[in-house]
Amino acid sequence: MEKNIRDGATIYCTLGTCKSKLIIPKEKNARINGEGQAVVSDNVVGVNITNFCSCTRSFPPPPCTPAIVLKWQLADKKHKIQGELAILDKCILPCLNGGIIKIEKSGQIKE
């Protein structure tokens, strides 16, 4: 069963050398039971997405600087939170540096 993604979910980039956490700002309206829920527009570097240490696209690996221009992909068109498509654990976020950001853990209490 697909899971909603919430604040603090563990994410990784296929070219990154470390994992990160998805950040949903407290003022964001997409909430379920008071918990911040991720939607496709939660793709902003420095707000929702931080770096993944180093980028292995070249050698030696330079510091990771995510370059995101698209929203989260593969969202279920029927699954919305306050009018926006929700991110589910199958969603991906392409980086212009060649990596794909994926969800490792949903941030739900029960994984």
Contacts in CASP RR format, 6 or more apart in sequence:
PFRMAT RR
TARGET T0000
AUTHOR 0000-0000-0000
METHOD contacts of the structure
MODEL  1
MEKNIRDGATIYCTLGTCKSKLIIPKEKNARINGEGQAVVSDNVVGVNIT
NFCSCTRSFPPPPCTPAIVLKWQLADKKHKIQGELAILDKCILPCLNGGI
IKIEKSGQIKE
2 76 0 8 1.000
2 88 0 8 1.000
2 89 0 8 1.000
2 90 0 8 1.000
3 88 0 8 1.000
3 89 0 8 1.000
3 106 0 8 1.000
3 108 0 8 1.000
4 32 0 8 1.000
4 37 0 8 1.000
4 38 0 8 1.000
4 79 0 8 1.000
4 81 0 8 1.000
4 86 0 8 1.000
4 87 0 8 1.000
4 88 0 8 1.000
4 106 0 8 1.000
4 108 0 8 1.000
5 22 0 8 1.000
5 37 0 8 1.000
5 38 0 8 1.000
5 86 0 8 1.000
5 87 0 8 1.000
5 88 0 8 1.000
5 89 0 8 1.000
5 91 0 8 1.000
5 103 0 8 1.000
5 106 0 8 1.000
5 107 0 8 1.000
6 24 0 8 1.000
6 32 0 8 1.000
6 35 0 8 1.000
6 36 0 8 1.000
6 37 0 8 1.000
6 38 0 8 1.000
6 106 0 8 1.000
6 107 0 8 1.000
6 108 0 8 1.000
7 22 0 8 1.000
7 23 0 8 1.000
7 24 0 8 1.000
7 35 0 8 1.000
7 36 0 8 1.000
7 37 0 8 1.000
7 38 0 8 1.000
7 107 0 8 1.000
8 21 0 8 1.000
8 22 0 8 1.000
8 23 0 8 1.000
8 24 0 8 1.000
8 107 0 8 1.000
9 21 0 8 1.000
9 22 0 8 1.000
9 38 0 8 1.000
9 103 0 8 1.000
9 104 0 8 1.000
9 105 0 8 1.000
9 106 0 8 1.000
9 107 0 8 1.000
10 19 0 8 1.000
10 20 0 8 1.000
10 21 0 8 1.000
10 22 0 8 1.000
10 103 0 8 1.000
10 104 0 8 1.000
10 105 0 8 1.000
10 107 0 8 1.000
11 19 0 8 1.000
11 20 0 8 1.000
11 21 0 8 1.000
11 22 0 8 1.000
11 49 0 8 1.000
11 101 0 8 1.000
11 102 0 8 1.000
11 103 0 8 1.000
11 104 0 8 1.000
12 18 0 8 1.000
12 19 0 8 1.000
12 20 0 8 1.000
12 52 0 8 1.000
12 101 0 8 1.000
12 102 0 8 1.000
12 104 0 8 1.000
13 20 0 8 1.000
13 52 0 8 1.000
13 55 0 8 1.000
13 64 0 8 1.000
13 66 0 8 1.000
13 95 0 8 1.000
13 99 0 8 1.000
13 100 0 8 1.000
13 101 0 8 1.000
13 102 0 8 1.000
14 99 0 8 1.000
14 100 0 8 1.000
14 101 0 8 1.000
14 102 0 8 1.000
15 52 0 8 1.000
15 55 0 8 1.000
15 56 0 8 1.000
15 57 0 8 1.000
15 64 0 8 1.000
15 95 0 8 1.000
15 97 0 8 1.000
15 98 0 8 1.000
15 99 0 8 1.000
16 52 0 8 1.000
16 53 0 8 1.000
16 54 0 8 1.000
16 55 0 8 1.000
16 56 0 8 1.000
16 64 0 8 1.000
16 99 0 8 1.000
17 52 0 8 1.000
17 53 0 8 1.000
17 54 0 8 1.000
17 55 0 8 1.000
17 56 0 8 1.000
17 61 0 8 1.000
17 64 0 8 1.000
18 52 0 8 1.000
18 53 0 8 1.000
18 54 0 8 1.000
19 52 0 8 1.000
19 104 0 8 1.000
20 49 0 8 1.000
20 50 0 8 1.000
20 51 0 8 1.000
20 52 0 8 1.000
21 50 0 8 1.000
22 38 0 8 1.000
22 42 0 8 1.000
22 48 0 8 1.000
22 49 0 8 1.000
22 103 0 8 1.000
23 47 0 8 1.000
23 48 0 8 1.000
23 49 0 8 1.000
23 50 0 8 1.000
24 30 0 8 1.000
24 36 0 8 1.000
24 37 0 8 1.000
24 38 0 8 1.000
24 42 0 8 1.000
24 48 0 8 1.000
25 47 0 8 1.000
25 48 0 8 1.000
28 36 0 8 1.000
28 42 0 8 1.000
29 82 0 8 1.000
30 36 0 8 1.000
30 37 0 8 1.000
30 38 0 8 1.000
30 39 0 8 1.000
30 42 0 8 1.000
30 81 0 8 1.000
30 82 0 8 1.000
30 84 0 8 1.000
30 86 0 8 1.000
31 37 0 8 1.000
31 81 0 8 1.000
31 82 0 8 1.000
32 81 0 8 1.000
37 81 0 8 1.000
37 86 0 8 1.000
38 48 0 8 1.000
38 72 0 8 1.000
38 86 0 8 1.000
38 87 0 8 1.000
39 72 0 8 1.000
39 81 0 8 1.000
39 84 0 8 1.000
39 85 0 8 1.000
39 86 0 8 1.000
39 87 0 8 1.000
40 71 0 8 1.000
40 72 0 8 1.000
40 75 0 8 1.000
40 84 0 8 1.000
40 85 0 8 1.000
40 86 0 8 1.000
40 87 0 8 1.000
40 91 0 8 1.000
41 71 0 8 1.000
41 84 0 8 1.000
42 48 0 8 1.000
42 72 0 8 1.000
42 87 0 8 1.000
43 49 0 8 1.000
43 68 0 8 1.000
43 70 0 8 1.000
43 71 0 8 1.000
43 72 0 8 1.000
43 93 0 8 1.000
44 68 0 8 1.000
45 66 0 8 1.000
45 67 0 8 1.000
45 68 0 8 1.000
49 66 0 8 1.000
49 68 0 8 1.000
49 93 0 8 1.000
49 101 0 8 1.000
51 63 0 8 1.000
51 64 0 8 1.000
51 65 0 8 1.000
51 66 0 8 1.000
52 64 0 8 1.000
52 66 0 8 1.000
53 63 0 8 1.000
53 64 0 8 1.000
54 61 0 8 1.000
54 62 0 8 1.000
54 63 0 8 1.000
54 64 0 8 1.000
55 61 0 8 1.000
55 62 0 8 1.000
55 63 0 8 1.000
55 64 0 8 1.000
55 65 0 8 1.000
55 97 0 8 1.000
57 97 0 8 1.000
57 98 0 8 1.000
57 99 0 8 1.000
64 97 0 8 1.000
65 97 0 8 1.000
66 95 0 8 1.000
66 97 0 8 1.000
66 101 0 8 1.000
67 95 0 8 1.000
67 96 0 8 1.000
67 97 0 8 1.000
68 93 0 8 1.000
68 94 0 8 1.000
68 95 0 8 1.000
68 96 0 8 1.000
68 101 0 8 1.000
69 96 0 8 1.000
70 93 0 8 1.000
70 94 0 8 1.000
71 93 0 8 1.000
72 87 0 8 1.000
72 91 0 8 1.000
72 92 0 8 1.000
72 93 0 8 1.000
73 91 0 8 1.000
73 92 0 8 1.000
73 93 0 8 1.000
73 94 0 8 1.000
74 88 0 8 1.000
74 90 0 8 1.000
74 91 0 8 1.000
74 92 0 8 1.000
75 85 0 8 1.000
75 86 0 8 1.000
75 87 0 8 1.000
75 88 0 8 1.000
75 91 0 8 1.000
76 85 0 8 1.000
76 86 0 8 1.000
76 88 0 8 1.000
77 85 0 8 1.000
79 85 0 8 1.000
79 86 0 8 1.000
79 88 0 8 1.000
80 86 0 8 1.000
87 103 0 8 1.000
89 103 0 8 1.000
89 106 0 8 1.000
90 103 0 8 1.000
91 103 0 8 1.000
92 100 0 8 1.000
92 101 0 8 1.000
92 102 0 8 1.000
93 100 0 8 1.000
93 101 0 8 1.000
93 102 0 8 1.000
94 100 0 8 1.000
94 101 0 8 1.000
95 101 0 8 1.000
105 111 0 8 1.000
END
